[in-house]
């Protein structure tokens, strides 16, 4: 696993969640908070002076995704020491930011998964997603993940359900994590199985796919 690539996937969600107008730009004050929080969870010293220098107010519009990437790489990711931090803390920070904006399931539905399960699925999705932005997972990978989860629950996965969902969502080339979570919350895959069994299955697959790789 390329640690930087995996970190960038999570951070991308955090950045885009702060891009309220979907313009590719985030306010400097929000970038300061995001950067400080990232430094904290990555266990590296935060340099607020460097951030001010990088984002000087000028006519070139530096406070953008293009402007943040050089700062993120030079002042944060280049200083990351593998093994000195818990990646799950980074994921939780970015999930919290993005879920507030993008994850709003119907809480009245009996099939909606607990937030912790949704977070684990988000992590699994990111790990298996194509390394291109915006992040999507191709149908083969979605099928692989769903089969793993179904196997952990001792049930058989029906591929037809995935095909139907992909077509309904117009996402034949790949689905976003929000469509994937919507599918999981629909109950079509889990088929009224007890939530505690679903939680154990998701945790088992998370530990196998994400946990073991993080340990390495």
N, C-alpha and C positions, 0 to 999 in steps of 0.2 A: 504493500500500500504506500502510495506517495502521500506522506502526511500533509504536506502543504496543499495539495489538491483537495484532500478531504476537509481540511480546515476551511479552504476557500468556499467549498460547497455550502457549509453551514453559515459562514459569514455573508455569503451572497443573499441568503434569506433575510438575515438581520438588516443588511443595507437596504434591500428593496422594500422591506417593511417600513423603513423610515422615509422612503421616497414616496411621499403621500400623493404627489401629482403625476407619478409615473413618468417623470421627465428625465430620469437618470441623475438627478441632483438631490442632495440632502443638505439641510441647513448645517452651517458650521457648528452651531451649538449641539446639535444632535450627533454630529460626527465626533465631537469631543467626548460626549458621554459614551458612545459606542466604543471609541478607541480606549478610553480609560477602563471600561468594563472588560474589553478583550485582553488588555495588558494584565488585569487582575486575574482572570481565569487562566491565562497562559503563563502566569508566574514570571512576568518580565517587568522591569521598571518602566514607568510611564514618563515620557518627556513632553510635558505640555508646551514647552518653548518650541520644540521641533514642529509640533502640530501647528502652532501659530505661524511659524515661518513658512511652512509648506502651504498653508491656506491664507496667504496674504490677500487682502481684498484688491483685486486688480480687474482689468477689463477682459481677461481671458476666461473668466468663469471657471476657476480651478476647483470649486466645490462641486464635483461631479463624479460619476463612477470612474471616469478616466483619471480625474485628479486624485481620487482616493486610493486607487490601486498602487501607484508608485509609493505613496506614504505607507500604506498597509504593508507592502513588501519590504521596504527599507527599514522602517522604524518598529515594525511589530513582527512580521513573519520571519525576517532574517535573524531575529534575536531568539526565536523559539528554540528551546533545547528539548529534544525528544526525551520523554521519561520524567521531565520535571513538572508536568502538569497532568491533570485528568481531562482527557478529551471530552468526556461526558459532560463536564461542567461547561465547556465551550458550546456543545450541542444544546444544552439546556438553556443557556443564555439566548442563543439565536432562535431556538424554538419558541421561547417565551415571547420574543419580539414579533416573530412572524405569525404565531398562532393567534395573537390578539387581533390581528388584522384579517387573516385569511381562513382561520379554522373556526367556523361557527355552526356546528352540527345541531340538529333538532334534538335538544336535550329531553324532550318529552317522549322520544322514541325509545322503546325498550331495547333496541339493538345497538344503540350508540355505545361505543367503547369508552372505558374510563380514559381520562387524559393521559395517564402514564402509558397506557397501551398505544394511544395515538402517537405519543412522543417516540416510543420504541419503533413503531412502524415508519415514522418520518425518518428516523436514523437509518433504518434498513433500506428504505427507498433511496435516500441520498447515497448510501454506500454502493448500491447497485445501479444507480442512474448513470446515464452517459455523461462523459466529462465535457459537456457543452452547455451553454446557457442560452435561454432559460432551461433549467434542469427538467428532463423527462426520463421516464423509464420505458424502454421498448417492450412490446407485448411479450416477447420470449422471456425477458427478465421478470416481468410481472407474473407470468405463469409459473416460473421457477420459484419465486418467493411464495406465491399462494399455495403451490404444491407442498413446499416445505412446512408452511403453517398448518395445512390440512393434515399432513403426515404426522405432525406433532400432536394433533387432536384425534388421530386415528380415524379420520374420515377421508373419503376420496374426493378429489377436486374435479369439478365439471368444467371443462374448457369452454363449453358453449356459453356459460354465464359470463366469462371474461369477454368473449367475442361480442355478445349482446351489449355489454356495458361499454366496450370500446366504440362500437358503432353508434350507440345512443349518445355518447359524449362527443362524437366526431373526432376521436383521438386515435385513429388507427395507427398513425406513425409513432405514437408514444403518448403516455399519459403523464399528467402532472401529479404531484403528491396529493393535491387537494381532491382530484378526481379519484385517486387511489383510496384515500381515506373515506370519501363518500361511498365508494363501493363497499369498503369494509363495514361502514356504519349502516349500510342498507340491509345487512343480515343475510344477503344472498349467499355469501361464501360460508358464513358460520352456521347458518341454518338452525337458529334457535338453540344452539349449544350453550350450556351454562357458562356465564361470563368468567368464572374462575378458571375453567378449563381453557378458554380462549386466552386469558391473561398468561397462564402457564405456558401455553404453546408459543405465544409471541415472545415471551421472555427466553424460552429455550432456543428459538431461532435467532434471536438477537445475540444471545451469548455465543452461539455457534459461529455466526457469520461476522458480526461486528466485534464482539468481545474477544474472541481468540486472536483476531488480527491485531487488535489494539494491544494485547499482551505481547505479541511478537515485536 
